[in-house]
Amino acid sequence: MAKKTSKGKEKKLLRKEENAKAIEERSFIDDALRRANKVDDLLKDYPAFHTYKRNGLDLELQFHKAEALPENVLDWAFMLCKSNMETFYNASWGWHDDTKRSELGCAEARFIIAYTKAETGKREPVAFVHMRWEKDDTEGWPVLYCYDIQLEPSVQRKGLGRHLMKFLQLVAVKTDMHEVMLTVQLENGDALRMYRHLGYEDHWDQPEAPEGEPSAAYVILTKKLPASVAQQQRALKPVTNSYQLENIIYG
Ligand SMILES: CC(C)(COP(=O)(O)OP(=O)(O)OC[C@H]1O[C@@H](n2cnc3c(N)ncnc32)[C@H](O)[C@@H]1OP(=O)(O)O)[C@@H](O)C(=O)NCCC(=O)NCCS
């Protein structure tokens, strides 16, 4: 048997350390996702986000897990998606009622829903965000994926969309996610404008253009968060100071 050189030993040791770090990183990520999925009420710790009272709107925000989403609210969310998005979907990956219904009803789906207040008339849902905690397919980092943000036309352009996205970003930081990700059709100029204003950038991994087309009809956007698991893993200081947090929420 050949004698092992010290160089070989060093290599082995390095490999062992790398493996140990990768395992530690993986379990840290799984823990973060498990913890986030267990949260019973995302809004509980953020009274400032319990209501939205601006630009003539007076709304209450409520958190729902898919399993506890009332059937009539699920129907409403589906119909709102369909009326806002069917044309955009058909110009990209196609609209399918069943696919959207099962996406909204998926066990991992989490919702923030804005309702009109009973005191001001009837309590009705007018806007929602649908999000999920996931591992990014490409890099394996934990991300908060925004599946939908949908507002009734009557409450659009009053700052509510921006407000909901800011809440999402805050939640992503607080649950140790690496970034917020979402997909948007290139034809949806209003939404694209909002995401760009909020600091979203193109993800490095974009869909391929269909044959004969110059580009895909949609783009994957990402907003990296300073308090990311990646930073914590590399032993950098996560965001804790209020100035940095404020920048994420309001900046
Ligand atoms: C896109 C949408 C979520 C934006 O929410 P919103 O409450 O209407 O937008 P806000 O009032 O918060 O405005 C956010 C930003 O977008 C811009 N914006 C929003 N709607 C716009 C419009 N119709 N035209 C031009 N700019 C618009 C605003 O100028 C604002 O930028 P600023 O904050 O830097 O000034 C909402 O209009 C909507 O639900 N649209 C239909 C569904 C949809 O397209 N969802 C996105 C799927 S990816």
The ligand as a Tripos MOL2 file, in Angstrom:
@<TRIPOS>MOLECULE
LIG
   48    50     1     0     0
SMALL
NO_CHARGES

@<TRIPOS>ATOM
      1 C1        -49.1670   45.9200   -9.7800 C.3       1 LIG1
      2 C2        -49.8190   46.2300   -8.4510 C.3       1 LIG1
      3 C3        -49.5530   45.0980   -7.4600 C.3       1 LIG1
      4 C4        -49.2040   47.5330   -7.9130 C.3       1 LIG1
      5 O1        -49.8120   47.8770   -6.6930 O.3       1 LIG1
      6 P1        -50.4230   49.3410   -6.5190 P.3       1 LIG1
      7 O2        -50.9440   49.4650   -5.1550 O.co2     1 LIG1
      8 O3        -51.3790   49.5910   -7.6180 O.co2     1 LIG1
      9 O4        -49.1380   50.2400   -6.7390 O.3       1 LIG1
     10 P2        -48.6370   51.3860   -5.7570 P.3       1 LIG1
     11 O5        -49.6920   52.4410   -5.6640 O.co2     1 LIG1
     12 O6        -48.1570   50.7820   -4.4820 O.co2     1 LIG1
     13 O7        -47.4420   51.9430   -6.5890 O.3       1 LIG1
     14 C5        -46.2000   51.2640   -6.6100 C.3       1 LIG1
     15 C6        -45.3190   51.8750   -7.6520 C.3       1 LIG1
     16 O8        -45.7230   51.4590   -8.9360 O.3       1 LIG1
     17 C7        -46.0610   52.5900   -9.7490 C.3       1 LIG1
     18 N1        -47.3350   52.2650  -10.3870 N.ar      1 LIG1
     19 C8        -48.3110   51.5020   -9.8920 C.ar      1 LIG1
     20 N2        -49.3000   51.4070  -10.7790 N.ar      1 LIG1
     21 C9        -48.9370   52.1430  -11.8280 C.ar      1 LIG1
     22 C10       -49.5330   52.4510  -13.0640 C.ar      1 LIG1
     23 N3        -50.7430   51.9740  -13.4120 N.pl3     1 LIG1
     24 N4        -48.8600   53.2280  -13.9110 N.ar      1 LIG1
     25 C11       -47.6710   53.7440  -13.5810 C.ar      1 LIG1
     26 N5        -47.0440   53.4960  -12.4340 N.ar      1 LIG1
     27 C12       -47.6700   52.7070  -11.5800 C.ar      1 LIG1
     28 C13       -46.2400   53.7450   -8.8220 C.3       1 LIG1
     29 O9        -45.7950   54.9320   -9.4450 O.3       1 LIG1
     30 C14       -45.3900   53.3810   -7.6430 C.3       1 LIG1
     31 O10       -44.0730   53.8150   -7.7750 O.3       1 LIG1
     32 P3        -43.4640   54.7090   -6.5910 P.3       1 LIG1
     33 O11       -43.9600   54.1090   -5.3030 O.co2     1 LIG1
     34 O12       -41.9920   54.5840   -6.7430 O.co2     1 LIG1
     35 O13       -44.0170   56.0520   -6.8420 O.co2     1 LIG1
     36 C15       -51.3590   46.4280   -8.5750 C.3       1 LIG1
     37 O14       -51.6120   47.5170   -9.4050 O.3       1 LIG1
     38 C16       -52.0940   45.2010   -9.1000 C.2       1 LIG1
     39 O15       -52.5870   44.3890   -8.3310 O.2       1 LIG1
     40 N6        -52.1830   45.0750  -10.4330 N.am      1 LIG1
     41 C17       -52.8800   43.9460  -11.0640 C.3       1 LIG1
     42 C18       -52.2440   42.6000  -10.7520 C.3       1 LIG1
     43 C19       -50.7740   42.5480  -11.0820 C.2       1 LIG1
     44 O16       -50.3390   42.9630  -12.1420 O.2       1 LIG1
     45 N7        -50.0060   41.9840  -10.1420 N.am      1 LIG1
     46 C20       -48.5740   41.8160  -10.2900 C.3       1 LIG1
     47 C21       -48.2820   40.4760  -10.8090 C.3       1 LIG1
     48 S1        -46.5530   40.2280  -11.0850 S.3       1 LIG1
@<TRIPOS>BOND
     1     1     2 1
     2     2     3 1
     3     2     4 1
     4     2    36 1
     5     4     5 1
     6     5     6 1
     7     6     7 2
     8     6     8 1
     9     6     9 1
    10     9    10 1
    11    10    11 2
    12    10    12 1
    13    10    13 1
    14    13    14 1
    15    14    15 1
    16    15    16 1
    17    15    30 1
    18    16    17 1
    19    17    18 1
    20    17    28 1
    21    18    19 ar
    22    18    27 ar
    23    19    20 ar
    24    20    21 ar
    25    21    22 ar
    26    21    27 ar
    27    22    23 1
    28    22    24 ar
    29    24    25 ar
    30    25    26 ar
    31    26    27 ar
    32    28    29 1
    33    28    30 1
    34    30    31 1
    35    31    32 1
    36    32    33 2
    37    32    34 1
    38    32    35 1
    39    36    37 1
    40    36    38 1
    41    38    39 2
    42    38    40 1
    43    40    41 1
    44    41    42 1
    45    42    43 1
    46    43    44 2
    47    43    45 1
    48    45    46 1
    49    46    47 1
    50    47    48 1
@<TRIPOS>SUBSTRUCTURE
     1 LIG1         1 GROUP 0 **** ****
